[in-house]
Amino acid sequence: MLPKKIRSALRTLASPELTVAALAALMVLVTACTLAQTRLGNFDAVKVYIRSAFIWWEPARSSWRVPFSREELRSAFCC
């Protein structure tokens, strides 16, 4: 029998809510990369959005960018 903390952690990792949140984050990432392809081209968009250490979000008609660490997103969504 597993300890209570491990069972609780496994139950949380197996939750449908976490799965939906991870899928939603992936859809946002793919959409951002797809939209960036018009400016950057296919290979550069993939390099910037998919293969980079940070994900940069640029709101429309704005001069500022918001960084998201890929490692933080991986740990948050366990991917």
N, C-alpha and C positions, 0 to 999 in steps of 0.2 A: 504494500500500500504506500502510495506517495504521500509525502508531507503536505499539510494543508496549503502552505505558501506555493509549492510547486503546482499543485492541482489548480489553485486560483490563477496562477500565471498562465498555465496551459488553457484553462477555460477562457481567459481573456484573449489569448492569441487565436483561439478557434472561434471567436465570436463573429457573427454575421455583420455586426456593425463595423468591426475593424476591416473586414473584407470589402465592404461597401466604401469605406473611407479610402482605402488603398486604391481601389478601382477609380474612384472619383479623382484622386490626385494624379493617377496615370492619365486619365482622360484630359485633365487640364494641361499636363505636360505635353501630350501628343498634339493637342489643339494649338498650344503656343508654338510648338515646333513647326506645325503645318502652316500657320499664319506667317511665321518668320521666313518661310521658304520663298515668299514673293520678294522679300528684300535681299536675302542672303544667298539664295540658291539652295539646292538640296543638300550638298555635302557640308557647306558651312553652317547651315541651320542645325543639322545633326551634330556637328562638332560643338556648337555653342550650347545647344539645349540638352542633348542626350549624353554626350561624352565629357562634359565639363564638370569641375568640382562644385561649381555654384550654378544655380538657376537664376537668371536675371529676369525680372518682370518689369516691363516698361508700360505704364498706363498710357492710353491713347492721348495724344496732344499734351504730353507732359515731358519735362526735361529731366526728371529724376527716375532712378531705377531702384528696385527693391531686390536685394540678394537673398536667396534661400540656399543654405548649404545642402548639398546632396547627401552628405553623411547624416545630417540631422533629419532629413526626410526619410532616409532608409531606416534609421533607428526609430523614428516616430511611427512608421508604417510597417516595420519589420520586413522590408523587402531587400 
